[in-house]
Amino acid sequence: MKTGLLYLSLSIVHFFMIGTSSKEEPFYLVSKVLPILILLFGLWKLTKFSDLFFRLGGFAIGFSFLGDFFLALPDPKYFVPGLGSFLIAQVCYGIAFGLKREVHWAKSLPFFLFGVAFLSILYPVLGSLKIPVAIYTLAICFMGWKSWVIYGKGGLFLWGALVFISSDSLIAYSMFLNPDLDRKIASFAIMGTYYLAQFLLFLGFETEFSETQLKKT
């Protein structure tokens, strides 16, 4: 509960910074990454990364932190390192979810179709980013598929993955399809869905840990 309240409070601080400042201000970067750092600390405090599932969750949140850091920098040259950090985060989430259930290939189909449609729409406007964006799309579809395979725990992992995909879709829309979109409106929408996604995934790990502890008693 304390982690959730602190996360919400720090998220609100960043929304305030979005509305009142620019990316060039140092505290903008700090306010963006702090909520994810709180989730990383909260997961460690709860689970002590006691097995591979929770360690992978920690890696996913940690690389998300790095991705946030790079993407908060005003220089566009940091977009690819940010994308790469989030790619690793998605793979870590996906592998973690895959540890808990059987494969279920059929559940990959909706995400495969989404990935094909997503890239088909973006491909003409991606320029030199075609390959990085294609690889990232593969990673997030992998994570989405595995979140459905592990469906349960109140659906937290699946909902978190779907909201995460929505947030990334908003980034793609605002960057490549509608670059004239008001930056503040885009940032509110992107960060709102992103923070919600990460918190839902965190709650999924929290629920999994609680159930694991109950089985031991």
C-alpha positions as MATLAB code, in Angstrom:
seq = 'MKTGLLYLSLSIVHFFMIGTSSKEEPFYLVSKVLPILILLFGLWKLTKFSDLFFRLGGFAIGFSFLGDFFLALPDPKYFVPGLGSFLIAQVCYGIAFGLKREVHWAKSLPFFLFGVAFLSILYPVLGSLKIPVAIYTLAICFMGWKSWVIYGKGGLFLWGALVFISSDSLIAYSMFLNPDLDRKIASFAIMGTYYLAQFLLFLGFETEFSETQLKKT';
ca = [
       0.000    0.000    0.000;
       2.818    2.429    0.868;
       4.500    1.721   -2.470;
       1.231    2.388   -4.309;
       0.565    5.679   -2.545;
       4.114    6.908   -3.073;
       3.967    5.832   -6.718;
       0.704    7.711   -7.241;
       2.057   10.820   -5.520;
       5.240   10.882   -7.597;
       3.276   10.236  -10.773;
       1.129   13.282  -10.003;
       4.310   15.317   -9.506;
       5.462   14.336  -12.983;
       2.084   15.223  -14.484;
       2.477   18.643  -12.856;
       5.908   18.957  -14.476;
       4.459   18.010  -17.866;
       1.910   20.790  -17.527;
       4.242   23.479  -16.252;
       7.756   22.845  -17.567;
       9.795   21.532  -20.485;
      12.040   18.491  -20.962;
      15.068   20.786  -20.730;
      14.490   21.370  -17.022;
      16.541   18.959  -14.858;
      13.682   18.165  -12.468;
      11.538   17.047  -15.414;
      13.857   14.065  -15.895;
      13.980   13.356  -12.157;
      10.210   13.492  -11.803;
       9.776   11.125  -14.756;
      12.039    8.330  -13.509;
      11.279    8.457   -9.777;
       7.930    6.580   -9.920;
       9.531    3.612  -11.716;
      12.430    3.632   -9.268;
       9.867    3.368   -6.456;
       8.320    0.293   -8.103;
      11.750   -1.303   -8.435;
      12.517   -0.673   -4.772;
       9.033   -1.848   -3.772;
       9.404   -5.124   -5.666;
      12.827   -5.740   -4.122;
      11.577   -4.923   -0.622;
       8.656   -7.318   -1.005;
      10.281  -10.251   -2.786;
      14.041   -9.764   -2.272;
      14.105  -11.091   -5.859;
      13.837  -14.525   -4.277;
      13.573  -16.495   -7.526;
      14.055  -16.060  -11.271;
      10.463  -14.872  -11.817;
      10.869  -11.898   -9.481;
      14.442  -11.207  -10.595;
      13.243  -10.934  -14.177;
      10.508   -8.590  -12.982;
      13.192   -6.494  -11.325;
      15.265   -6.440  -14.506;
      12.182   -5.388  -16.490;
      11.444   -2.485  -14.165;
      15.139   -1.563  -14.024;
      15.476   -1.393  -17.801;
      12.218    0.563  -17.923;
      13.902    3.048  -15.602;
      16.813    3.305  -18.048;
      14.410    3.720  -20.948;
      12.626    6.526  -19.145;
      15.952    8.190  -18.454;
      17.063    8.127  -22.089;
      13.689    9.208  -23.478;
      13.462   12.090  -21.006;
      16.641   13.610  -22.450;
      15.840   16.348  -24.974;
      18.373   15.192  -27.579;
      16.659   12.869  -30.118;
      19.825   10.760  -30.421;
      18.793    9.070  -27.159;
      15.593    7.678  -28.685;
      17.246    4.448  -29.882;
      18.994    3.718  -26.527;
      15.642    4.364  -24.846;
      13.895    2.035  -27.265;
      16.597   -0.592  -26.678;
      16.200   -0.360  -22.907;
      12.447   -0.863  -23.163;
      12.982   -3.732  -25.602;
      15.037   -5.555  -22.957;
      12.345   -4.730  -20.386;
       9.640   -6.284  -22.573;
      11.709   -9.418  -23.145;
      12.326   -9.757  -19.398;
       8.609   -9.403  -18.671;
       7.766  -11.938  -21.370;
      10.291  -14.522  -20.198;
       9.116  -14.095  -16.596;
       5.489  -14.700  -17.568;
       6.537  -17.698  -19.650;
       8.044  -19.370  -16.595;
       4.625  -19.802  -15.014;
       2.488  -21.452  -17.707;
       2.567  -23.737  -20.745;
       3.111  -22.238  -24.210;
      -0.404  -21.759  -25.730;
       0.642  -20.822  -29.258;
      -2.918  -19.904  -30.247;
      -2.860  -16.997  -27.812;
      -0.036  -15.422  -29.807;
      -2.314  -14.880  -32.837;
      -4.034  -11.602  -31.744;
      -0.666  -10.077  -30.870;
       0.883  -11.294  -34.126;
      -1.957   -9.679  -36.075;
      -1.620   -6.482  -34.059;
       2.127   -6.383  -34.756;
       1.600   -6.843  -38.494;
      -1.067   -4.119  -38.615;
       1.000   -1.795  -36.411;
       4.095   -2.076  -38.596;
       2.092   -1.881  -41.819;
       0.723    1.500  -40.741;
       4.050    2.847  -39.469;
       6.458    1.383  -42.028;
       6.158    4.135  -44.661;
       7.047    6.877  -42.143;
       9.737    5.175  -40.036;
      12.720    6.048  -42.205;
      15.965    4.809  -40.617;
      14.045    3.492  -37.593;
      12.339    0.661  -39.498;
      14.468   -2.137  -38.041;
      14.606   -0.872  -34.406;
      10.841   -0.284  -34.323;
      10.153   -3.679  -35.925;
      12.303   -5.462  -33.333;
      10.641   -3.540  -30.507;
       7.189   -4.376  -31.872;
       8.151   -8.054  -31.850;
       9.273   -7.742  -28.229;
       6.121   -6.047  -26.960;
       3.907   -8.506  -28.826;
       5.903  -11.320  -27.205;
       5.295   -9.754  -23.801;
       1.589   -9.336  -24.541;
       1.254  -12.955  -25.651;
       2.989  -14.275  -22.541;
       0.884  -12.026  -20.307;
      -2.195  -13.768  -21.698;
      -0.622  -17.186  -21.207;
      -0.175  -16.361  -17.513;
      -3.731  -14.995  -17.369;
      -4.993  -15.146  -13.823;
      -4.017  -13.160  -10.755;
      -7.016  -10.941  -11.486;
      -5.795  -10.488  -15.051;
      -3.241   -7.961  -13.819;
      -0.423   -9.049  -16.108;
      -2.651   -9.122  -19.196;
      -4.229   -5.747  -18.441;
      -0.828   -4.281  -17.694;
       0.516   -5.552  -21.017;
      -2.476   -4.247  -22.974;
      -2.211   -0.798  -21.407;
       1.563   -0.850  -22.062;
       0.897   -1.619  -25.741;
      -1.620    1.242  -25.793;
       0.984    3.614  -24.375;
       3.565    2.573  -26.969;
       0.959    2.949  -29.703;
       0.337    6.510  -28.526;
       4.075    7.210  -28.721;
       4.180    5.892  -32.277;
       1.106    7.878  -33.260;
       2.411   11.151  -31.829;
       5.958   10.714  -33.185;
       5.368    9.309  -36.639;
       1.742    9.717  -37.685;
       0.750   13.010  -36.090;
       3.920   14.931  -35.145;
       1.903   18.155  -34.955;
      -0.077   16.844  -31.986;
       0.229   19.101  -28.951;
       3.217   17.799  -26.976;
       1.637   18.257  -23.577;
      -1.547   16.427  -24.556;
       0.539   13.591  -26.002;
       2.725   13.423  -22.895;
      -0.261   13.291  -20.542;
      -1.812   10.440  -22.527;
       1.446    8.507  -22.953;
       2.642    8.819  -19.371;
      -0.821    8.222  -17.904;
      -1.163    4.885  -19.700;
       2.493    4.001  -19.108;
       2.372    4.600  -15.349;
      -0.888    2.649  -15.123;
       0.628   -0.244  -17.096;
       3.720   -0.479  -14.924;
       1.643   -0.354  -11.753;
      -0.678   -3.130  -12.954;
       2.352   -5.294  -13.743;
       3.816   -4.519  -10.323;
       0.527   -5.536   -8.689;
       0.670   -8.779  -10.661;
       4.079   -9.587   -9.179;
       2.834   -8.564   -5.743;
      -0.161  -10.896   -6.053;
       2.018  -13.743   -7.307;
       4.353  -13.308   -4.340;
       1.462  -13.290   -1.848;
       0.081  -16.511   -3.325;
       3.524  -18.104   -3.246;
       3.872  -17.259    0.447;
       0.416  -18.692    1.202;
       1.398  -21.994   -0.419;
       4.392  -22.221    1.892;
       2.243  -21.942    5.027;
];
